[in-house]
């Protein structure tokens, strides 16, 4: 059974595993490499995680839920008119992921795990929670703007938030696949059109 006595060591192992899985891929990554990166013995890894798959899931959960929390924190710090806040939120999210684009290969492995791994239902459940969290943050900003009259009252914040999150996801995928693709500029042009359409 996984040990929970030292959350700091567990977090250090997960952080080390993020780098190893991102660089090597799930199949090629070895537990001993994670242990070296975390400066612990191989046996220590198994005191916290029963298997490599269990550790991979912990890495996935950390990244997916962390992204939602980061977006929520960023949204709370935004100031100014709605359009300015939404543009800043979109820019910040795109720039954050572009700064760690090497992680996107790992995201693709997470997607693959939802289809083919023995724990696919667990992976799918975390994806669902993470995307709901992102949609809630974006939808909340739009709902607030409806109350202040900055967004047309007939706009459906839930559907618009879903479309925005999906678009950002797709832009980042294109940026990962094509180094010449400018995801930030594309997002800014898209947001300009969306924000104009949301006006009363």
N, C-alpha and C positions, 0 to 999 in steps of 0.2 A: 504494500500500500504506500502511496506517495506521502512523504513526510512534509509537514506544514510548519515545523518549528521555527524556521528562519525564512520569513518572507523576502528579506533582502537578498539572501543567497539564491532563492528561487527566481527572483526577478533578474539577478545577474546571469543566471543560466539561460533564461529566456532571451535576454538581450544578446548574449553571445550566440545563441542558436539562430537568431534573426540574421546575423551576419553570415554565419556558415551556410544556412539554407539558401540565402539570397545569392551567395557566391557559387555554391556547388550544385544547388538543386536538391530536392528531397532525396531522390534515389542515390545520388553520389555522396551525399553528406554522411559522415560517420560520427557516432556519439563521442568517440575519443577526440575528434576535432572540436566539438562543442566544449568538451571538458577542458581542453587546452586553452581555448578562447576565454573560458570563464575562470581559468586558474583554479580548477578543482580536479579531483580524481574522477575517473570514469565511473566508479562505483557511486560517487555522490550524485551523479545525474540520475541514476536509477533509484536513489532514495527519494527523489522528488517526482520522477516520471517513470511509469512502468515500462515504456517502450519509446522507440523513436517516433512512432505515430502519435503517441500521447504528447510528446514534446512539440511535435509539429502543430498539433491542434492548439496547444497553449500559445505558440507563436502567432498562429492565425487569430486567435481570440484577442490577444494583446494588440495586434495591429488594427484589426477591424473595429473593435470597441474603442480603442484609443483615438482613431480617426474621428469617430462621432463625438467623443468628449472634447477633442481639440476644436472641432467646428463649433460646438455649443459654447465653449469658452470664448472663442473668437467673436461669435455673434453677440455675446453679452457686452463685449468691450467696444462695440461699434457705436459711433456717434454721428449725428448729422441727419440729413434727409434720407428717406427710405432708399431712393435710387443710389445715393452715394454709399450707403451701408451695404446694399446688395452687391454693388460692383466691387467694393473692398473685400467682401466675403468671398466672392468668386475668384478674384485675383489672388487672394491669400491662399485659398485652397489649391488652386492650380500651381502656383509658385512653390508651395510646400512640397507637393508631389513631384514636380519637375526637379526639385533639388535632391530628390532621392529616387530617381527614375529606375536605378538598378534594382529597386525593390519590386518593380512591376512584374518581373519574371516570377517572383514569389507569389504575387497576387494571382497570376495565371495558374500556378500550381494549386492555390487554394480553390480556384474555380474548378479545376480538374478533380479535386478531392470531393467536391459536391456530387460528382457524377459517378466516380469509380471506386472510391475508397470504402472500406468496411464501415467507417464512421461518417458516411456521407450525410446522414440525417442531422448529425451534430453540426457539421460544417454548414449545412443549409440553414439550420436554425440560427446560427450566429450571423450569417449573411443577412437573413431576414431582419434580425434585431438591429444590426448595424445600419442597414438601409432605412429602416423605419426611423431610427434616431436622426439620420441625416435629413430625411424628408420632414420630420417634426421641427427641426431647427429652422429650415428654410421656410416651411409653411407658416411657422410662428411669426417670422418677420413680415411675411406678406399679410397675414391676418391683422397684425398690429397696424400696418399701413392702411388697411381697409378702414379701421376705426378712426384713423387720423385724416382720412380723406385723400391720402396720397395714391391709393390704388382703387380702381373702379369696384364698386360693391358687388357686381355680378361675377367677378373673378373667383374661381375656385382654387383656393390656396393649396389644397392637397394635390390636385392634379398638376398644377403648375410646378410645385416643388418636386413632384415625381419626374416631370420632364426635365427640369434643370439638373437634378442629380444624375439622371441617365445621360444627359448631354455631357456633363463634366467627365463622367466615367469614360465615355466614348472618346472624348478629346484626348484624355490621358493615355488611353490605349493606342491611339494613333501616334502620339508623341513617342511612345515606347517602341513602336514598330518602325517609325520613320524619323530619324534624327533631324531631318530637314523640316519637319512639320512644326509650325509655331502654334502650340496649343493655347498659349496666353493671349496672343493677338486674336485667334479665332474665338476664344471665349469672350473677349471684350466686345468684339463685333456682334456676337450673338446676344450678349447681355444688353447691349444698346437697343437692339430691336425688341427684345422681350420687355424691357423696362418702359419703352415708349408705348408698347401695346397695353401695359397694365395701368397706364394713367387714366384718370376719370374722364 
